[in-house]
Amino acid sequence: MSGAAPRKPDWHMLYALASGQLGYFTTKQAACAGYSSQLLAKHVRAGRVARVQRWIYRLVHFPACDHEELVPAWLWSEAQGVASHETALWLHGLSDVLPAHLHFTLPLSWRTRRLCIPPGVVIHYAEVLSKEQSYFGAVPATSPRRTLQDCAPGLPPNLLQRAARQALERGLVASGDLAEVRDALAPYGGLAAVEQDRAIDALVRGGRSIEEGLAMIRRLVEGHTAPPKELLRALQAAQDRLAPALRELTALCNAGR
């Protein structure tokens, strides 16, 4: 008894499949649309398809998309990988430094596999929960909170402080989410240095931000996050920047007599 007849090549099916992956597809996915390796090679010679790396291809005329450089590594991981660490930091806009490598986290079960990792890709092994993921096109990345947690042990302190500050200012994380960051920055003034700067910046902006800045300072003191003397020194160091806010506060106090 003969096996099932091969599927007839269906370009529309292949295109639809690749469209959801920013124009990329695997040889296995192509086979589901009726394209054998030999037929793919023919389309490569015809200029309709480009071979990106082993068993991963791209539709030549598919429009270029943001973050499409992530897709080949994600497809190589059988769609199990999650962009993470410095790559996720950059995706979330928490770093101005374009990573030299793509960082992906694979499930712990992959640790025992013999992998031929693509050039330019760094692999980490850990479990990433669904609630710890954000999506950039088809590719998942670790959430801002998980990203900062993953980066805390190895990122240079100045970059970690800057990333934590941006995440806090943009409301991507809460201060209570950053225990690992706080521990990593402990030898460098801790997260208090970041929160002090945010409080001072709020005071400098004036207007309604003054109340926000004062509330931050109150939380720092009451939560024992920063010693009052340390806060006072920081405020004194920024007194030139704070002068307009102090004048505004004085005027408000006088008006409220």
Number of C-alpha atoms within 10 A of each C-alpha: 3 4 5 6 6 11 12 11 16 13 13 10 14 21 19 11 18 20 17 12 19 24 23 26 25 20 16 14 16 25 18 17 19 17 22 17 13 9 14 19 15 13 16 17 11 10 12 14 20 19 18 13 14 11 16 20 21 23 21 15 11 15 9 11 10 9 13 17 12 23 22 25 26 20 18 18 17 10 15 15 23 28 30 30 27 25 23 29 27 17 19 19 13 22 19 12 12 12 14 11 13 21 23 26 22 22 14 12 10 15 13 7 7 7 9 7 12 14 10 10 13 17 18 19 14 14 13 19 10 10 9 15 20 17 13 16 15 16 23 23 28 29 24 25 18 23 23 28 19 20 21 24 15 11 16 12 19 11 16 24 25 15 24 28 21 18 20 18 13 11 10 13 19 13 15 7 14 19 14 15 23 22 14 23 22 14 9 14 14 18 23 21 20 18 24 21 17 20 24 24 17 21 26 21 15 19 13 10 17 21 15 17 23 15 12 19 21 14 14 19 14 12 10 11 16 20 13 15 10 13 20 11 11 15 18 12 11 15 15 10 16 20 13 15 19 16 12 15 17 12 11 11 10 9 8 7 5
